[in-house]
Amino acid sequence: MTTPAAADIDGAVTDWLRADPAILAALPDGVYFKTAPEGAARYAIVDLADAPDVVRVFPGDVAWETIRYEIAAIVQDSSAMPARDAAAAIRARMDDAPIPIAGYRLINAEYKHATRNESIDDTTGRRWQYIGGLYEISAQPLPED
């Protein structure tokens, strides 16, 4: 078995959201880590908000890692309602979620606070809604076999 890495948690969170039919119905262009493909108009982004906090009990022995993610529904729309509804589906899926993470035992998945932004594309004049939250994931690396 290989040593687990924080990137394993990134992928697990993104995959967890992709597996939810309510999220995919609200955001048919998908769920992505960091960036979405060009042309997407209704999607979610999972992004690192803070680098991992690593707690050690002995030198070289990681007790657990905590990573904070900003997860946002991003919707091209003049109304905030579609993004707000999608963000609610994301929160329902993420808060206290039993996210399976290869190489880790999940300790906690917790919603911390809301995030919101709105912008207008300078080129097209289209309005974009960004509604989501900050989520904290704590996980313990499993011992190597």
trRosetta pair geometry for C-beta under 8 A, 3 or more apart (Angstrom, degrees):
i j d omega theta_ij theta_ji phi_ij phi_ji
1 103 7.2 157 174 -106 115 92
1 144 5.2 -171 76 -147 106 73
1 145 4.7 99 2 16 118 99
2 103 7.5 -51 82 -96 73 137
2 144 8.0 -82 142 -119 7 110
3 103 7.6 88 164 -160 28 137
3 141 7.5 3 -168 -162 74 139
3 144 6.5 -44 -86 -73 66 121
4 8 5.2 -79 -162 28 88 153
4 101 7.9 70 -153 142 138 101
4 102 7.1 177 -114 112 105 67
4 103 3.0 160 -85 137 112 132
4 104 5.5 139 -170 -51 165 85
4 141 4.7 -169 49 -129 123 96
4 142 6.9 91 -23 32 134 76
5 8 5.4 120 62 -10 63 96
5 103 7.8 28 11 94 49 157
6 9 5.5 -46 -166 29 52 113
6 10 6.8 59 139 -23 71 98
6 52 4.8 -124 -105 -42 140 141
6 65 6.2 -133 -96 159 92 155
6 67 6.1 129 -157 -71 109 139
7 10 5.1 -42 -151 29 45 120
7 11 6.5 43 154 -16 69 102
8 11 6.0 -55 -151 39 31 109
8 12 6.3 33 151 -21 64 108
8 101 6.0 101 134 -177 99 92
8 102 5.5 -113 -163 68 122 87
8 103 5.4 -13 158 47 172 123
8 104 6.7 156 107 -12 126 115
9 12 5.6 -54 -144 36 32 113
9 13 6.4 33 158 -20 66 104
9 65 7.2 -135 -32 95 152 125
9 67 5.6 135 110 28 146 145
9 101 5.6 6 -102 -139 64 137
9 104 6.7 27 -77 1 91 162
9 137 5.9 160 -175 110 123 140
9 139 5.9 -174 -98 23 120 144
10 13 6.2 -61 -155 34 25 107
10 14 6.5 18 154 -13 63 111
10 33 5.7 70 167 -134 107 141
10 46 7.1 148 -162 123 74 124
10 48 7.4 -43 -101 -64 114 96
10 67 7.7 -88 -65 141 72 161
10 69 8.0 146 -117 -93 68 127
11 14 5.7 -58 -145 40 32 110
11 15 6.0 29 158 -17 68 110
11 33 7.3 -50 -89 -51 51 150
12 15 5.8 -55 -142 41 28 109
12 16 6.1 37 154 -28 63 106
12 99 5.5 106 146 161 110 111
12 100 6.5 -139 -150 92 117 51
12 101 4.1 -53 -63 -104 173 77
12 102 7.0 -171 -74 10 116 72
12 104 7.9 -106 -12 46 163 125
13 16 5.6 -51 -148 29 29 116
13 17 6.8 24 155 -13 61 103
13 46 5.6 155 113 -155 113 150
13 69 6.1 157 156 -23 166 169
13 71 7.7 -129 161 -79 121 129
13 94 7.9 35 -153 -120 95 106
13 99 6.4 0 -91 -152 57 155
13 135 7.8 154 -147 96 133 137
13 137 6.4 -110 -76 -51 123 157
14 17 6.1 -59 -156 37 31 107
14 18 6.4 30 150 -20 65 110
14 31 5.9 169 -163 129 74 108
14 32 7.2 0 -145 -169 123 15
14 33 4.8 -60 -77 -56 147 99
14 46 4.9 -136 -85 31 84 149
15 18 5.4 -56 -144 38 35 114
15 19 6.4 37 157 -26 66 106
16 19 6.1 -60 -156 29 27 112
16 20 7.6 29 149 -29 58 103
16 93 6.9 152 142 156 95 112
16 94 7.6 105 116 -97 128 70
16 97 6.4 93 175 152 144 147
16 99 4.7 -47 -80 -122 152 100
16 100 7.8 159 -84 35 102 66
17 20 6.1 -54 -162 16 40 114
17 23 5.6 -115 -177 139 79 171
17 31 4.5 177 108 -151 116 165
17 44 6.2 -108 157 90 144 150
17 46 6.8 177 13 -56 148 123
17 71 7.2 -173 -79 -155 151 136
17 90 6.5 7 -129 -127 116 87
17 93 6.2 112 -111 114 65 147
17 94 7.4 -1 -81 -67 96 98
18 23 7.7 -105 -100 92 19 130
18 24 7.2 62 -159 -71 48 109
18 30 7.1 6 -116 -159 97 81
18 31 4.7 -138 -73 49 76 123
20 23 4.1 65 87 12 112 111
20 24 6.6 166 89 -10 59 87
20 89 6.9 159 134 161 135 105
20 93 4.8 -57 -77 -104 159 143
21 24 5.7 -61 -143 44 33 108
21 25 6.1 37 157 -24 68 105
22 25 5.7 -51 -145 33 29 112
22 26 6.5 20 157 -10 63 108
22 89 4.4 -156 126 -144 110 127
22 92 7.5 -14 85 71 150 132
22 93 7.6 -171 63 -54 112 114
23 26 6.0 -63 -149 43 30 104
23 27 5.8 -25 168 33 69 110
23 31 6.7 19 142 -58 130 126
23 44 6.7 -31 -176 -17 115 145
23 86 6.8 82 -140 -157 63 82
23 89 4.9 177 -79 127 66 123
23 90 6.1 85 -110 -76 116 68
23 93 6.2 -27 -44 -22 126 154
24 27 6.5 -73 -122 67 25 73
24 28 6.6 64 172 -105 64 48
24 30 7.5 8 -123 -104 83 44
24 31 7.8 -79 -83 -20 75 102
25 28 7.1 6 -149 -70 21 83
26 42 7.3 -139 143 170 54 118
26 73 7.0 -38 129 -135 120 137
26 82 6.9 164 -166 -173 89 78
26 85 5.8 -155 -130 110 133 98
26 86 3.8 174 138 -95 132 86
26 89 5.5 167 10 17 148 150
27 30 6.8 -95 132 44 98 12
27 31 6.8 82 104 -65 136 75
27 42 5.0 -157 -136 146 54 83
27 43 5.2 109 -178 -117 110 25
27 44 5.2 43 162 -25 173 88
27 73 6.0 -133 -74 -137 127 93
27 75 7.6 -111 -104 -78 85 94
27 86 5.1 90 -47 -142 102 137
28 42 5.7 43 36 84 73 120
29 36 6.7 53 132 -169 119 133
29 37 7.9 -139 178 51 107 93
29 40 3.9 133 164 -147 146 93
29 41 6.2 142 -36 42 148 52
29 42 5.1 136 7 67 105 62
29 43 4.1 -71 87 -64 106 100
30 36 7.1 153 75 -134 99 102
30 40 7.0 -79 42 -127 93 133
30 43 5.3 -1 66 -129 59 105
30 44 7.6 -113 123 36 43 75
31 43 6.8 175 -84 -172 32 81
31 44 4.4 -9 -115 64 80 107
31 45 7.9 -178 -159 -77 58 21
31 46 6.8 44 174 -19 97 104
32 35 6.2 -70 136 88 136 32
32 36 4.6 170 22 -88 150 65
32 37 7.7 177 -81 -14 152 67
32 40 8.0 -142 -11 -27 137 177
32 43 6.3 15 5 165 105 129
32 44 7.2 164 25 86 62 58
32 45 5.8 -24 72 -110 86 64
32 46 7.1 -161 98 24 37 79
33 45 7.7 99 -136 -162 15 64
33 46 5.1 -37 -106 71 63 101
33 47 7.4 137 -167 -83 55 49
34 45 6.8 -21 159 -163 3 103
34 46 7.6 -35 -29 80 46 62
34 47 5.6 100 -99 -105 51 85
35 45 7.3 20 -87 -125 18 117
36 40 4.1 -84 149 49 128 153
36 43 4.6 111 -113 95 149 159
36 45 6.4 -97 -36 -79 99 96
36 74 7.3 -147 -7 65 146 136
37 40 5.5 108 65 -31 70 110
40 43 4.6 3 165 -20 131 138
41 75 7.2 45 151 -154 66 50
41 76 4.1 -64 -159 24 92 122
42 73 8.0 -6 -166 -176 69 91
42 74 7.7 -179 -139 91 28 59
42 75 5.1 26 -115 -117 75 81
42 76 7.1 -97 -57 26 66 77
42 82 7.0 -66 -124 150 117 131
42 86 7.5 -174 -172 -70 94 156
43 73 7.8 175 99 -152 28 54
43 74 5.7 -14 68 60 72 97
44 71 6.4 13 179 -178 113 87
44 72 6.6 173 -150 88 69 40
44 73 5.4 -38 -95 -97 85 54
44 74 6.9 150 -105 12 29 80
44 86 7.0 -157 -71 157 102 121
44 90 6.3 150 -124 -88 144 133
44 132 7.6 120 -144 -98 92 127
45 70 7.9 8 103 105 95 86
45 71 7.2 -173 89 -144 50 47
45 72 5.6 -3 52 56 90 88
45 74 6.0 34 -6 -13 105 127
46 69 5.6 -13 -167 -174 84 133
46 70 8.0 156 -156 82 39 47
46 71 5.2 -6 -106 -105 69 89
47 69 6.5 139 70 -161 38 77
47 70 5.1 -19 66 62 96 91
47 71 7.6 171 23 -81 65 43
47 72 7.8 -10 15 12 109 100
48 51 6.9 41 173 -81 131 46
48 67 6.9 -68 -129 -174 90 107
48 68 7.6 85 -167 82 59 60
48 69 6.3 -57 -105 -107 35 67
48 70 7.9 18 103 18 13 80
49 68 4.4 -70 69 118 109 97
49 69 5.8 142 -1 -144 97 11
49 70 4.3 109 -71 -29 111 88
49 134 5.7 -10 -15 -131 177 99
50 53 7.7 4 132 -33 116 91
50 67 7.1 177 81 -160 77 51
50 68 4.0 35 35 47 109 114
51 67 7.6 -63 171 -123 24 82
52 65 4.7 -16 -167 -170 125 109
52 66 6.6 139 -156 68 66 41
52 67 4.8 -37 -94 -79 77 89
53 65 6.9 151 75 -160 50 54
53 66 4.4 -9 52 56 103 100
53 67 7.8 -168 18 -68 68 42
54 62 5.6 -64 -166 -131 104 110
54 64 7.9 -174 -147 97 48 38
54 65 5.3 -17 -100 -105 69 82
55 62 7.2 98 71 -164 50 66
55 63 4.7 -54 104 59 96 109
55 64 5.3 9 47 55 110 74
55 65 7.6 -163 17 -79 73 34
55 66 7.6 48 -16 -7 104 101
56 59 6.9 45 163 -102 139 26
56 60 7.6 93 -147 32 127 18
56 61 6.0 113 -157 74 84 60
56 62 5.8 -57 -95 -103 73 46
56 63 6.2 154 -128 -4 17 90
57 61 5.6 -54 58 100 84 114
57 63 4.5 94 -28 -63 101 116
58 61 4.1 34 59 31 91 128
62 65 6.5 4 174 -50 130 90
62 140 7.9 170 120 -152 87 59
62 141 5.3 59 82 18 117 126
63 140 6.6 -51 159 -124 47 98
64 107 5.7 8 -138 -19 145 149
64 138 5.5 35 160 179 130 95
64 139 6.3 171 -155 89 90 26
64 140 4.5 -53 -94 -85 87 71
64 141 7.7 -179 -110 1 40 67
65 104 8.0 -77 39 -121 108 133
65 138 7.0 177 88 -147 41 56
65 139 5.9 -17 58 62 86 76
65 140 7.9 158 14 -93 69 28
65 141 7.2 60 -8 -36 109 92
66 136 6.1 1 -173 -175 102 100
66 137 7.0 165 -150 85 53 45
66 138 4.4 -17 -97 -96 84 86
67 136 7.5 164 84 -152 38 55
67 137 5.3 -14 61 61 86 96
68 112 7.1 -13 -137 -1 112 152
68 134 5.9 3 -177 -176 108 100
68 135 7.0 161 -154 82 59 41
68 136 5.0 -25 -99 -99 79 74
68 137 7.8 172 -87 19 30 69
69 134 7.3 160 82 -155 41 53
69 135 5.0 -18 62 62 92 94
69 136 7.9 175 20 -83 69 28
69 137 6.8 26 -2 -3 111 110
70 115 5.9 17 -150 -2 109 164
70 132 6.3 98 174 102 75 132
70 133 7.5 -164 -146 103 59 27
70 134 5.6 -32 -96 -97 69 68
70 135 7.9 153 -99 18 20 76
71 90 5.7 -167 128 173 122 138
71 94 6.7 161 50 -67 158 160
71 132 5.0 -156 99 -172 52 130
71 133 6.3 -9 58 60 85 68
71 135 5.7 8 5 4 117 123
72 87 7.1 -21 -148 -100 51 104
72 115 6.3 -74 -87 87 109 120
72 130 4.9 7 174 -172 141 85
72 131 6.4 142 -155 71 85 24
72 132 3.1 -117 -99 -13 57 140
72 133 7.9 155 -83 11 62 40
73 82 7.9 -146 146 128 131 70
73 83 4.6 165 105 -155 110 70
73 84 7.8 -145 65 -43 138 13
73 86 3.5 134 -130 100 152 119
73 87 4.6 -119 11 -57 120 73
73 90 6.3 -159 -48 -16 99 134
73 129 7.7 -4 106 109 89 95
73 130 7.6 164 79 -150 50 40
73 131 5.4 -17 56 66 97 80
73 132 5.9 158 7 -72 63 89
74 83 7.1 16 -119 -120 13 116
74 128 6.5 -2 -171 -176 88 108
74 129 7.3 168 -150 85 41 55
74 130 5.4 -2 -104 -104 79 75
75 82 4.8 -172 -179 100 164 110
75 83 4.1 -147 22 -68 121 91
75 86 6.7 147 -48 16 126 143
75 128 7.2 156 81 -156 38 61
75 129 4.9 -13 62 58 90 102
75 131 8.0 -19 17 20 107 98
76 126 5.4 4 -162 156 110 129
76 127 7.2 130 -161 81 59 48
76 128 5.5 -36 -100 -99 62 73
76 129 7.9 180 -89 17 14 76
77 80 7.7 167 94 -76 107 20
77 81 7.8 -87 123 52 143 71
77 82 5.2 86 15 35 167 127
77 83 6.9 -168 46 -25 119 97
77 127 6.8 -53 94 88 26 96
77 129 5.9 -34 58 3 88 120
78 127 4.8 86 -100 48 58 139
79 82 6.6 92 91 1 98 87
79 129 7.6 -37 101 -44 37 148
80 83 5.7 -69 -165 51 58 107
80 84 5.3 60 141 -30 87 111
80 118 7.3 -71 -88 -85 104 122
80 129 5.0 161 -118 -132 63 141
80 131 6.5 97 -169 -49 98 137
81 84 5.5 -58 -138 38 29 112
81 85 6.2 29 164 -19 67 105
82 85 5.9 -54 -146 36 29 109
82 86 6.4 27 155 -16 63 108
82 129 7.3 132 68 57 84 143
83 86 5.7 -56 -146 40 33 111
83 87 6.1 36 153 -22 66 106
83 129 3.8 -148 -5 113 153 121
83 130 7.0 -99 -166 -88 148 7
83 131 4.2 122 137 20 107 113
84 87 5.6 -52 -145 36 30 112
84 88 6.5 35 152 -22 62 103
84 129 7.8 -63 -31 158 72 140
84 131 5.3 -40 -83 119 54 170
85 88 5.6 -51 -152 31 32 114
85 89 6.8 33 149 -18 63 102
86 89 5.6 -52 -153 34 36 112
86 90 6.5 39 148 -20 66 102
86 131 7.4 122 67 72 89 105
87 90 5.4 -50 -149 35 36 115
87 91 6.4 37 152 -19 66 103
87 131 4.2 -91 -38 118 147 98
87 132 5.1 -143 -123 -92 109 44
87 133 6.9 121 -171 -17 106 91
88 91 5.7 -51 -146 36 32 111
88 92 6.4 36 153 -20 64 104
89 92 5.7 -51 -147 35 32 113
89 93 6.4 28 154 -16 63 108
90 93 5.8 -62 -151 39 30 109
90 94 5.9 12 160 -10 68 118
90 132 6.5 -28 82 -132 154 86
90 133 7.4 176 105 26 116 103
91 94 6.0 -65 -134 45 28 102
91 95 5.6 20 177 -21 70 113
91 111 5.7 38 -144 -96 94 145
91 133 6.0 69 -89 8 101 146
92 95 7.0 -43 -119 29 17 102
93 97 6.2 27 152 -91 54 133
94 97 5.2 -71 -151 -18 27 132
94 109 6.0 -131 178 157 67 117
94 111 6.4 106 101 -68 108 90
94 133 7.8 -177 73 72 146 122
94 135 5.2 -67 163 -116 139 149
95 109 7.0 179 -146 118 17 89
95 110 6.7 39 -140 -141 68 36
95 111 4.3 -32 -94 -16 104 112
95 135 7.8 -126 -79 -121 60 106
96 109 6.1 160 -102 74 8 87
96 110 7.0 46 -62 -93 58 60
97 109 4.4 -50 46 87 82 154
98 106 6.7 155 -155 68 48 151
98 109 7.8 -133 -56 15 19 131
99 106 5.6 138 63 -95 77 148
99 109 5.6 106 0 -66 115 146
99 137 7.1 -39 50 -131 147 124
100 106 7.5 -99 -101 -24 24 124
101 104 4.0 -19 102 58 118 115
101 105 7.9 -140 60 -57 102 6
101 106 5.9 122 11 -63 113 90
101 139 5.5 -33 64 -134 157 156
103 141 6.4 -21 151 -144 89 75
103 142 5.7 -146 -173 32 42 101
104 139 3.9 25 174 163 137 126
104 140 6.2 140 -161 69 78 40
104 141 5.8 -51 -101 -100 75 40
104 142 6.2 -153 -96 -17 18 87
105 139 6.5 162 76 -163 39 77
105 140 4.7 -16 57 60 94 99
105 142 6.0 106 -26 -71 88 90
106 109 6.6 -19 -172 -34 125 99
106 137 7.5 -65 -138 -165 93 92
106 138 7.7 100 -168 85 57 56
106 139 5.2 -42 -107 -105 45 93
107 138 4.1 -54 68 106 118 99
107 139 5.8 -168 6 -94 86 30
107 140 5.8 91 -49 -22 109 92
108 136 7.1 -1 113 109 108 93
108 137 7.2 176 91 -149 63 35
108 138 4.4 27 45 41 96 107
109 135 6.8 1 -174 179 78 112
109 136 7.6 171 -150 86 35 51
109 137 5.4 3 -107 -108 74 78
110 135 6.8 159 82 -159 41 66
110 136 4.9 -16 63 59 95 94
110 137 7.9 178 23 -75 67 38
111 133 5.5 -4 -150 144 96 149
111 134 7.7 108 -165 79 54 53
111 135 5.8 -37 -100 -103 49 79
112 133 7.0 156 51 167 65 98
112 134 4.3 -50 62 96 114 100
112 135 6.5 -177 3 -98 90 22
112 136 5.5 78 -48 -18 119 105
113 133 6.4 -178 95 -153 32 86
113 134 5.3 14 51 36 75 110
114 131 7.8 -21 -169 -166 100 77
114 132 7.5 156 -157 97 59 33
114 133 5.2 -52 -109 -99 41 86
115 130 7.3 -47 125 132 98 97
115 131 7.4 163 90 -154 64 34
115 132 5.1 -11 60 72 103 77
115 133 5.8 172 10 -97 85 24
115 134 6.3 99 -36 -36 113 79
116 130 6.7 146 -158 92 37 71
116 131 5.2 10 -112 -111 82 72
116 132 7.8 168 -75 28 51 52
117 130 4.2 -3 60 61 90 119
118 127 6.7 -4 -176 -173 101 98
118 128 6.8 165 -157 86 53 57
118 129 5.6 -14 -108 -108 85 57
118 130 6.9 -160 -73 23 37 79
119 127 7.5 165 88 -153 37 55
119 128 5.0 -8 60 56 83 105
119 130 7.5 30 2 -9 96 114
120 125 6.4 -12 179 -155 106 41
120 126 7.1 168 -154 84 63 31
120 127 5.4 -31 -100 -98 75 65
120 128 7.4 180 -88 15 25 78
121 124 4.5 13 98 45 130 91
121 125 6.5 -45 73 11 82 13
121 126 4.8 15 26 52 121 80
121 127 7.8 -129 4 -67 80 20
121 128 6.6 86 -42 -22 90 110
